[in-house]
Every structure is written in C-alpha cells, then in structure tokens.
Amino acid sequence: MTAGTLGAMDLQAEWLETDGHGGYASGTVSGERTRRYHALLLTATTPPTGRVVLVNGIEAWLEGPHGRIPLSTQRYLPDIRHPEGDRGIVSFSATPWPRWQFASRVTQEILAGRQGEGTVLRWCRTDAAAPTRLLVRPLLSGRDYHALHRHNDVFDATARVAGGNVGWRPYRDLPGIALLSNGQYEHDPQWFYNFLYHTEAARGLDCVEDLLSPGMISFDLSHADAVMVLRTGEDLSAPANAVAAALLAAEHDRRSAVPTVWLAADAYLTARDGGLSLIAGYPWFTDWGRDTFIAMRGLMLGTGRLAEAKQILLTWAGLVNQGMLPNRFPDAGTAPEYNAVDASLWFIIAMHDLLDSAAAAGEEPASATQACLIGAAEAILDGYARGTRYGIGVDQDGLLRAGEPGQQLTWMDARFGDWVVTPRIGKPVEVEALWINALRIAGAWSPRWQEMEARARTSFAARFPDPATGGLVDVVDVDHVPGHCDRSLRPNQILAVGGLPFPLLTGTAARRVVDLVEARLLTPLGLRTLSPDHPAYAPRYQGDLRARDAAYHQGTAWPWLMGPFVEAWLRVRGDTPEARQEARTRFLAPLRAHLDTAGLGHVSELADAEAPHAPGGCPFQAWSLGEVIRIERMLTPETRALLRPRSGDA
C-alpha cells in the first residue's frame, strides 16, 4: 500500500519498520494492536535473537475546543474498541515510512533507524485550524516477544526525567527505556488492563495483556512538530529534535535511492556474530539456514547487494558441523539446531549464484573468500558422502537418503508435539535435485564429485518418473524401504525443472512436470503443497495451532514456490518476449497486487489453497519476497541494468 484513502484501505493490514539487528516496530493501519508482536520498541538483546518488547504502544489524543479527539485505537475484553482513533483516519501511506493523515488535520509518522537509533514518532499540524495540544501515554511492558504481560507488583515505574526526556527500567534484567521528546513529561503511573489481541485469539493462542503507562507527555503543536524517540539504554542527554531530524534525513535518503520492493528486502538483513544474516520472517522468525540461502538469491543477489550476500555466506560458512549447517537458532540463544537435510545444500546453491553474479558484474570475490566458501561446500559434501546425523548419507544408487522417525528434515517441516505431519523419510525429490546440483557445482573445482553426480543423475532419471501422472514421485524408498514410493502430488518436483542452476529434466519430461503442477497445484499466490484430490488435502489454513500445523504442507499454498515454477515454465516454453509477457500477467501480477495487502510492501508466508486464497502465516516472509524479486528479474530484463553492486566489492 503506497497510499490510500479511507475507503480503499485495509485497516487490518500491517506495517513493519526494522532496525537491522533483529528488532522492529510493527502495527496495523488502524493503529490497533492485533498481535502480541505489535510494538513500537521491540529489541534484540543478542542480535538477532533474545527479542523483548519494551514499549508496546501509545495512547494519543488531541485536546481542542470541542473536547478530546483520539488518534490511537485499542481493543479490550470482552470485545470493546475504545478509543477508536481509526475513525478519524483520512489516508495512509506505507512509503517512505508509515504515515497517517487524520481528519483533525494532524499527521502521524513512525519510522525506525537501521543502526539501533530507535523508533521515531512525529506529529505535525497540516492546517492552522488543527488542535494544538497533543497528549501521549506510552504503554510499557518488558517481556519476551512470544509471551504476554500481566499486572504485577514487581514492575518498577520509577522515572528519571531530564527536561522532555524520561527513562524507565521496569525490570532489572532487561534493558532500560529512554524516551526523548520535545514535550513535557508528567509522572502518573496507571495500569491498563485486558488488552485483547484478536489475531492471537483467532490462532487459538493466549490473547490478553496488561500494560503500564508510567506517565504522560504533552506537546504544543502551535510552536513545533511533536517528536518522540524511543530507544534502549540509560542516556537521556540527546536532544529529541536533533536525533529525530538526523534519522529522518538519513532514512529519507536511503529509502528514496532504490525501488520500493528492493527497499523491503533490506528489512530482512540483520547483524549476527560480527557478520550478517537474514531474518526468515516477521514478526516471529529469527534467521533460519534454509530460508537464508533461498531468500538471499532474490533479496541480496537480485538487488545487486553482492557484498552483503558474501558476508552472509561467510557468516554461515564457519558453522558447518558434521557436514551440516544449522537450520535454526533458538530465541533463547542456546545451541543451534542441525536438523535439516536441505539447508546445507541450499548454501552451495547460494554460493554458486553469488560467484556467478559476481563474475557477471566483474566483481570477483577475493581468493580467500572463495577458498572459505569452497571449503565449507567441500565439508558439506564430505559429510553427506560419509554419512551424518539423522540417517543422512549417500546410498548405493548415488542418491541421498535422509530421515529418522520423529524428525522433520525437509522444508515441509510441520510438527505438533511428537507428530511429524509430513516426515518424508527416504529420498525426497527436491533433496535429490539439490544434491545433484551441488555435486555438479562442486565438480567444477574437484573432479572427484563428477562420478557421483553422474551416478545420482542416472538413478534419478530411472527412479523418479511416475507414469501414472507424467510427473515425478515425491519420495522414493519411503522409510528406507527399497522400492516403496510416495506418489502424493506435491510441488517439490518443480525443482527438478526450475529454481536451481541445472535442471534435471528437459524436453517432454520437463513439460509434463510443469503442466501437471500448473493444472493441479497453481494458485494466484503460490503452489499448493498437496493436490486437492488427496484424502489429506486441507483447503484452509486456519484454527488452533494443531489445525494449522496439519494444514501447513497439506494443501496450503506457498508464494516462494512461484519462483521455481515461473523459471520452470519459461524453460519449457522458451524465454521469449511473448512468454515473459504472459508470465507477467498470469503469475507476477497477483503477487504484486498482494504487496498492498497483509504485510504492506511484502509477501506473506502462505495462503489458503482455495479462493479467495486468504494470506496467512507470517505477513512478512523473506523467501516469499526474495522469489518475487527473482521473478521480476526473469521477466523484466531491463531491471538488470539497475543491478550494480550497492555497497562495496563482493
């Protein structure tokens, strides 16, 4: 949503501002917090993990000759909205940062800096007739971002005041809160009880919270715009006007320099251990291995950010353990989880794409960088060839087997308690496509992988075609039983034709796969994860956690799969101007329209398998947006002229 008037706005759509360290500010167009994750100051204490919510929101209102005019919106138990500041919203724009115009002739803006400068809120009068007195109450907690906050006697509302600046430290084991303002602070602690987050309620989760407001800041808009800066720490010496002005100017310059969808890609880039990584999705994911390597191909390489892509891969290269890369870093900062068969192989694909992009741009990485990346790839392939965790290893046919009971190793990883919804133990089709591609890539620098690739490719061609459908079997040697096949029609087979550097199928065989996937699995927002004629097919992603996990990969459509599908579609039809135009109309246009809904400027994690294909899951998903950018590049060659390395040598 670049801009919209009240009649055209989805008031439940969500905006996002990130700080480059795993923290963020987020909310809805209406201003109502509908998730526990909506906040104005949410910071990562061990970037990008250890996230805590410090400032959840505000109560804001104007006082004028006709009384109080609310600018904020709240919902309380049992289902009461008060106040309803959204009734006064005249227009909203998400770019260059969230900005509201109210009927009271006042605007409100919110933005976050990318280097931990904090969250800026600014209110401006647009007409001399607008009210001049603004009052704002910050609503504080101090909790893990997955949790909820309730009234307690431990919360410390003590304030340190320095002019318009004020600081609090509600809990000693969490960072302090600094609020810088050009207003006047009045200390007046009050608990606000029973905020209701209706999106959490719909997800079957706890959804009620209590927050404390320690006081109120008043502003006189007749003299100057009202400014607040929310940040962590104890320092109250900085003048709010100067901090806000510098941040607004810097962000204006940064955000006006690139296309909007490319700017959205920056939201996922985050610091990790002195290097860089990518957040898998907001509001609840951290950086995941599989997601990072898939997403960076579009988010970083697709936008010319070769230096950042290199740093991401170097950050992860040092984490190879027993031939595997972590799939997930827990929020608590405990040991990383090595529980994915495909994440490590996606690293090799991303490495290949980086080196290929750098060569095309004349920006060859330094020999030390190449040696480090190739060394990590060799360690992965060696580990897989020898055999590693969870039964991962090379079988006699040259294909990669993987899986043990109770483990979910592929991207179809839904699990509820001890129930693994799609275990896919054996030899999954997309894992073999990744394995053979990785061997092909490694064969360029080490001939010892070439024989293994040839053997695996021959076995793939003999074992995966399914004469009954014309497509490919989803898993062969299911549960490690030779010859036992899972013929469920799933989208994973598309990676044998598109989405990877080297297709495993060409000609008629490739065309049959693409036609089958298009006929049975294609939706406007992604590929279904299971054919509608399967007994386990789930048309809607809804209900409590168990119901949603059961539907996660059993029909639910995933936008990230559109990148491999469009690439496969072009490969079998010919990459001609006519084919690209048809693909733009049929496949890209619905995804671009989706940028104005759900997570504004971004692409959702998933969507219902059936019309109207309501988006769900994470509203801001890295690999979904990354694949949309990759599709843009496939279909719009002229964008390649914009792909200059943007921040240093790769």
ZAMARGU-4260 file (C-alpha; in steps of 0.2 Angstrom, whole numbers, plus 5000, padded with zeros to 4 digits):
<rodrens>
0) 5000/5000/5000 | 5009/5015/4994 | 4995/5027/4998 | 4976/5025/5001 | 4961/5034/5006
5) 4950/5028/5020 | 4938/5019/5008 | 4952/5009/4999 | 4962/5005/5015 | 4963/4988/5024
10) 4964/4994/5041 | 4970/4977/5047 | 4985/4977/5035 | 5001/4978/5044 | 5017/4989/5043
15) 5034/4985/5048 | 5050/4995/5052 | 5066/4985/5056 | 5082/4991/5065 | 5095/4979/5056
20) 5098/4970/5072 | 5083/4959/5074 | 5072/4972/5082 | 5057/4981/5074 | 5042/4991/5076
25) 5026/4985/5069 | 5007/4988/5069 | 4991/4989/5059 | 4985/5003/5048 | 4971/5006/5061
30) 4983/5008/5075 | 4975/4994/5085 | 4987/4980/5091 | 4980/4964/5085 | 4996/4953/5089
35) 5007/4951/5104 | 5021/4955/5092 | 5015/4973/5088 | 5026/4986/5097 | 5035/5002/5095
40) 5051/4997/5103 | 5055/4978/5102 | 5073/4975/5103 | 5085/4960/5101 | 5096/4958/5116
45) 5108/4946/5107 | 5106/4951/5089 | 5096/4944/5080 | 5089/4934/5095 | 5084/4937/5113
50) 5070/4949/5107 | 5060/4958/5121 | 5045/4970/5120 | 5048/4986/5130 | 5036/4999/5123
55) 5020/4990/5116 | 5011/5006/5110 | 5004/5023/5115 | 4988/5031/5119 | 4987/5048/5110
60) 4974/5061/5108 | 4972/5079/5104 | 4963/5092/5115 | 4953/5106/5106 | 4939/5117/5109
65) 4927/5103/5106 | 4935/5091/5118 | 4946/5076/5116 | 4950/5068/5098 | 4958/5051/5099
70) 4972/5046/5087 | 4975/5029/5094 | 4964/5013/5094 | 4963/5000/5107 | 4953/4984/5110
75) 4949/4977/5127 | 4940/4961/5134 | 4926/4955/5130 | 4927/4964/5113 | 4926/4983/5116
80) 4936/4995/5105 | 4940/5011/5114 | 4945/5023/5109 | 4943/5022/5090 | 4955/5034/5083
85) 4955/5024/5066 | 4938/5033/5063 | 4947/5049/5060 | 4960/5042/5048 | 4958/5050/5031
90) 4973/5042/5022 | 4988/5031/5025 | 5004/5028/5016 | 5017/5015/5020 | 5031/5024/5010
95) 5044/5030/5013 | 5038/5025/5031 | 5021/5024/5039 | 5011/5040/5039 | 4993/5044/5044
100) 4983/5059/5040 | 4968/5062/5052 | 4953/5072/5049 | 4958/5083/5063 | 4972/5090/5051
105) 4986/5081/5060 | 4998/5068/5053 | 5007/5055/5062 | 5023/5046/5056 | 5033/5031/5063
110) 5050/5025/5057 | 5064/5015/5064 | 5083/5018/5061 | 5094/5004/5054 | 5108/5006/5066
115) 5099/5005/5083 | 5095/5023/5083 | 5077/5020/5089 | 5060/5022/5084 | 5054/5040/5079
120) 5036/5046/5081 | 5032/5063/5074 | 5015/5073/5074 | 5013/5088/5063 | 4998/5100/5060
125) 4993/5102/5042 | 4981/5117/5045 | 4981/5132/5056 | 4964/5126/5062 | 4970/5110/5069
130) 4971/5107/5088 | 4987/5112/5096 | 4988/5102/5112 | 4993/5083/5110 | 4995/5071/5124
135) 5003/5054/5123 | 5004/5040/5135 | 5017/5026/5132 | 5011/5009/5136 | 5026/4998/5143
140) 5029/4980/5147 | 5046/4971/5147 | 5044/4953/5141 | 5049/4940/5129 | 5041/4944/5112
145) 5032/4927/5112 | 5025/4930/5129 | 5011/4941/5136 | 5012/4954/5151 | 5001/4954/5166
150) 4998/4966/5181 | 5012/4963/5194 | 5020/4971/5209 | 5037/4970/5203 | 5036/4982/5188
155) 5046/4997/5193 | 5038/5013/5186 | 5051/5025/5193 | 5056/5039/5181 | 5072/5048/5178
160) 5067/5065/5170 | 5078/5077/5160 | 5068/5090/5153 | 5056/5082/5140 | 5067/5066/5141
165) 5062/5052/5153 | 5069/5035/5156 | 5062/5019/5165 | 5069/5002/5169 | 5054/4991/5173
170) 5063/4975/5176 | 5082/4975/5181 | 5086/4960/5169 | 5080/4969/5154 | 5087/4985/5145
175) 5081/5002/5151 | 5069/5013/5140 | 5074/5030/5135 | 5060/5042/5128 | 5067/5058/5121
180) 5054/5071/5117 | 5052/5090/5114 | 5037/5089/5126 | 5034/5090/5144 | 5033/5074/5155
185) 5021/5072/5169 | 5023/5056/5180 | 5007/5047/5183 | 5008/5028/5183 | 4992/5019/5178
190) 4989/5001/5174 | 4979/4997/5158 | 4970/4980/5159 | 4964/4967/5147 | 4970/4972/5130
195) 4963/4960/5118 | 4973/4954/5103 | 4961/4947/5091 | 4973/4939/5078 | 4980/4929/5093
200) 4963/4924/5098 | 4960/4918/5080 | 4976/4907/5081 | 4970/4899/5097 | 4983/4907/5107
205) 4983/4917/5123 | 4977/4935/5118 | 4975/4946/5134 | 4988/4958/5141 | 4990/4971/5154
210) 5002/4986/5152 | 5008/5000/5162 | 5009/5018/5157 | 5021/5027/5169 | 5015/5045/5164
215) 5010/5057/5150 | 5019/5068/5138 | 5011/5084/5132 | 5015/5094/5117 | 5011/5111/5110
220) 5009/5109/5091 | 5007/5128/5088 | 5026/5130/5091 | 5033/5115/5083 | 5030/5097/5077
225) 5029/5085/5091 | 5043/5072/5092 | 5047/5057/5102 | 5061/5045/5100 | 5060/5028/5109
230) 5077/5019/5111 | 5085/5007/5124 | 5098/5012/5136 | 5100/5025/5150 | 5106/5040/5141
235) 5094/5055/5142 | 5106/5068/5136 | 5102/5069/5117 | 5090/5082/5111 | 5075/5074/5103
240) 5074/5086/5089 | 5091/5084/5083 | 5091/5065/5085 | 5074/5064/5075 | 5080/5076/5062
245) 5096/5067/5058 | 5087/5050/5057 | 5073/5056/5046 | 5085/5064/5034 | 5096/5048/5033
250) 5081/5037/5031 | 5074/5048/5018 | 5090/5047/5008 | 5091/5029/5010 | 5073/5025/5005
255) 5072/5036/4990 | 5088/5028/4982 | 5080/5011/4976 | 5064/5004/4971 | 5051/5001/4985
260) 5051/4982/4983 | 5070/4982/4984 | 5070/4993/5000 | 5058/4980/5008 | 5072/4967/5005
265) 5083/4977/5017 | 5071/4974/5031 | 5077/4956/5032 | 5096/4960/5033 | 5102/4958/5051
270) 5118/4958/5061 | 5124/4941/5068 | 5141/4937/5077 | 5150/4951/5069 | 5143/4947/5052
275) 5127/4947/5043 | 5112/4935/5041 | 5094/4936/5035 | 5078/4935/5046 | 5067/4922/5039
280) 5051/4932/5043 | 5042/4945/5054 | 5035/4945/5067 | 5041/4929/5075 | 5055/4921/5065
285) 5074/4923/5068 | 5087/4918/5055 | 5085/4900/5048 | 5098/4892/5037 | 5086/4885/5024
290) 5077/4902/5022 | 5093/4912/5022 | 5100/4904/5007 | 5084/4903/4997 | 5080/4921/5001
295) 5097/4929/4998 | 5096/4924/4980 | 5082/4937/4977 | 5084/4949/4992 | 5103/4951/4990
300) 5109/4945/4973 | 5093/4950/4965 | 5095/4968/4971 | 5114/4969/4967 | 5119/4968/4985
305) 5134/4956/4982 | 5145/4962/4997 | 5131/4958/5009 | 5127/4941/5001 | 5146/4937/5003
310) 5145/4942/5021 | 5130/4932/5024 | 5138/4916/5017 | 5154/4919/5026 | 5145/4921/5042
315) 5137/4904/5040 | 5152/4896/5032 | 5160/4894/5049 | 5145/4885/5056 | 5147/4868/5047
320) 5147/4854/5059 | 5147/4836/5053 | 5143/4841/5036 | 5128/4851/5041 | 5123/4869/5043
325) 5111/4875/5057 | 5093/4876/5052 | 5088/4887/5066 | 5095/4897/5080 | 5083/4896/5096
330) 5077/4913/5103 | 5085/4909/5120 | 5102/4909/5112 | 5105/4890/5115 | 5115/4879/5104
335) 5109/4880/5085 | 5099/4866/5079 | 5106/4855/5065 | 5090/4847/5059 | 5088/4850/5040
340) 5094/4839/5026 | 5092/4853/5013 | 5099/4869/5021 | 5117/4864/5018 | 5114/4860/5000
345) 5105/4877/4998 | 5121/4885/5004 | 5130/4878/4990 | 5117/4884/4978 | 5118/4901/4985
350) 5137/4901/4984 | 5136/4896/4966 | 5124/4910/4962 | 5135/4923/4972 | 5150/4918/4962
355) 5141/4918/4946 | 5133/4935/4949 | 5150/4942/4955 | 5158/4936/4939 | 5144/4944/4928
360) 5147/4960/4937 | 5166/4960/4936 | 5167/4959/4955 | 5176/4943/4958 | 5177/4939/4977
365) 5195/4938/4984 | 5204/4922/4983 | 5202/4920/5002 | 5184/4922/5001 | 5182/4909/4988
370) 5193/4897/4997 | 5182/4899/5013 | 5166/4896/5004 | 5173/4882/4994 | 5180/4874/5009
375) 5163/4875/5018 | 5155/4867/5002 | 5168/4853/5002 | 5165/4850/5021 | 5146/4848/5017
380) 5148/4836/5003 | 5161/4826/5013 | 5150/4825/5027 | 5135/4819/5017 | 5146/4807/5007
385) 5152/4799/5024 | 5135/4800/5032 | 5130/4811/5046 | 5115/4815/5058 | 5098/4808/5056
390) 5102/4795/5043 | 5108/4807/5030 | 5120/4799/5018 | 5123/4793/5001 | 5115/4776/4996
395) 5122/4764/4983 | 5112/4772/4969 | 5121/4788/4972 | 5105/4797/4979 | 5104/4805/4996
400) 5094/4796/5009 | 5088/4805/5025 | 5077/4804/5039 | 5073/4795/5056 | 5056/4793/5064
405) 5051/4808/5074 | 5062/4820/5064 | 5057/4833/5051 | 5071/4836/5039 | 5064/4844/5023
410) 5056/4861/5021 | 5039/4853/5024 | 5043/4853/5042 | 5027/4855/5052 | 5027/4846/5069
415) 5014/4846/5083 | 5021/4838/5099 | 5028/4821/5093 | 5018/4821/5077 | 5028/4825/5062
420) 5015/4829/5049 | 5025/4826/5033 | 5040/4815/5038 | 5046/4812/5020 | 5059/4799/5026
425) 5068/4792/5012 | 5074/4801/4996 | 5063/4816/4993 | 5063/4823/4976 | 5069/4841/4979
430) 5083/4835/4990 | 5089/4824/4976 | 5088/4839/4964 | 5098/4849/4977 | 5111/4835/4979
435) 5114/4833/4961 | 5115/4852/4958 | 5128/4853/4972 | 5138/4839/4965 | 5138/4847/4948
440) 5144/4864/4956 | 5157/4855/4966 | 5163/4846/4951 | 5169/4862/4943 | 5183/4863/4956
445) 5185/4845/4961 | 5183/4831/4948 | 5180/4818/4962 | 5162/4824/4963 | 5159/4821/4944
450) 5157/4802/4945 | 5145/4803/4960 | 5134/4816/4951 | 5133/4805/4935 | 5128/4790/4946
455) 5115/4801/4955 | 5108/4808/4939 | 5106/4791/4931 | 5097/4785/4946 | 5086/4800/4947
460) 5081/4798/4929 | 5077/4779/4932 | 5068/4780/4949 | 5058/4796/4950 | 5047/4797/4934
465) 5029/4792/4938 | 5020/4785/4923 | 5003/4787/4931 | 5004/4806/4932 | 5018/4811/4920
470) 5026/4819/4934 | 5038/4814/4947 | 5037/4804/4963 | 5038/4814/4979 | 5048/4802/4989
475) 5057/4785/4984 | 5062/4772/4996 | 5050/4779/5009 | 5055/4775/5027 | 5071/4767/5019
480) 5061/4753/5012 | 5068/4750/4994 | 5055/4752/4981 | 5042/4760/4992 | 5036/4776/4984
485) 5025/4791/4990 | 5016/4797/4974 | 5007/4811/4983 | 5006/4825/4970 | 5016/4839/4978
490) 5026/4854/4971 | 5043/4848/4976 | 5045/4841/4959 | 5046/4858/4951 | 5064/4860/4957
495) 5069/4846/4945 | 5065/4859/4931 | 5066/4876/4938 | 5073/4885/4954 | 5090/4878/4953
500) 5105/4881/4941 | 5105/4865/4932 | 5088/4856/4928 | 5087/4838/4930 | 5073/4836/4916
505) 5072/4844/4899 | 5061/4842/4884 | 5045/4832/4885 | 5048/4826/4903 | 5050/4843/4910
510) 5035/4850/4900 | 5024/4836/4908 | 5030/4841/4926 | 5026/4859/4923 | 5009/4856/4915
515) 5005/4844/4929 | 5010/4856/4943 | 5001/4871/4934 | 4985/4861/4932 | 4984/4854/4950
520) 4994/4865/4961 | 4995/4883/4954 | 4985/4897/4963 | 4987/4916/4961 | 4998/4916/4977
525) 5009/4901/4976 | 5009/4882/4973 | 4998/4871/4984 | 5008/4859/4994 | 4996/4844/4990
530) 4984/4840/4976 | 4966/4844/4980 | 4961/4825/4976 | 4972/4819/4990 | 4962/4812/5006
535) 4973/4823/5017 | 4971/4839/5007 | 4967/4854/5018 | 4959/4869/5009 | 4961/4882/5023
540) 4975/4887/5034 | 4965/4891/5050 | 4961/4886/5068 | 4971/4882/5083 | 4990/4878/5082
545) 4986/4859/5079 | 4974/4863/5065 | 4986/4875/5056 | 5001/4863/5058 | 4990/4849/5050
550) 4986/4861/5035 | 5004/4869/5034 | 5010/4857/5020 | 4994/4848/5016 | 4987/4860/5003
555) 4991/4877/5009 | 4999/4887/4995 | 5017/4895/4997 | 5022/4910/4987 | 5041/4906/4987
560) 5037/4891/4976 | 5032/4903/4962 | 5050/4907/4958 | 5055/4889/4954 | 5038/4887/4945
565) 5040/4903/4934 | 5058/4898/4930 | 5052/4880/4925 | 5038/4887/4915 | 5049/4898/4905
570) 5062/4884/4902 | 5049/4873/4894 | 5040/4886/4884 | 5055/4896/4879 | 5061/4913/4887
575) 5054/4924/4873 | 5046/4941/4875 | 5029/4934/4872 | 5031/4921/4886 | 5038/4933/4898
580) 5023/4945/4895 | 5011/4930/4898 | 5020/4926/4914 | 5020/4944/4920 | 5001/4944/4918
585) 4997/4927/4924 | 5010/4924/4938 | 5018/4940/4943 | 5003/4952/4943 | 4994/4943/4958
590) 5010/4943/4968 | 5012/4962/4965 | 4994/4966/4970 | 4997/4956/4986 | 5011/4969/4991
595) 4997/4981/4995 | 4988/4969/5007 | 4993/4959/5023 | 5011/4964/5026 | 5012/4980/5017
600) 5026/4981/5004 | 5030/4962/5007 | 5024/4945/5003 | 5016/4933/5016 | 5022/4916/5021
605) 5007/4907/5014 | 4989/4907/5008 | 4974/4897/5008 | 4973/4883/4995 | 4956/4889/4989
610) 4949/4905/4983 | 4949/4919/4989 | 4967/4912/4994 | 4967/4922/5010 | 4985/4925/5016
615) 4991/4918/5032 | 5006/4914/5042 | 5020/4927/5043 | 5014/4943/5034 | 5032/4947/5031
620) 5042/4932/5024 | 5059/4933/5017 | 5060/4919/5004 | 5042/4924/4998 | 5048/4942/4994
625) 5065/4936/4988 | 5057/4925/4975 | 5045/4939/4969 | 5061/4949/4966 | 5069/4934/4956
630) 5053/4933/4946 | 5054/4952/4942 | 5072/4949/4936 | 5067/4934/4925 | 5053/4943/4917
635) 5060/4961/4916 | 5077/4960/4909 | 5079/4979/4909 | 5079/4978/4928 | 5096/4970/4926
640) 5104/4987/4922 | 5100/4993/4940 | 5109/4979/4947 | 5125/4987/4952 | 5135/4981/4967
645) 5127/4993/4980 | 5139/4993/4995 | 5157/4988/4991 | 5166/4975/4982 | 5159/4957/4983
</rodrens>
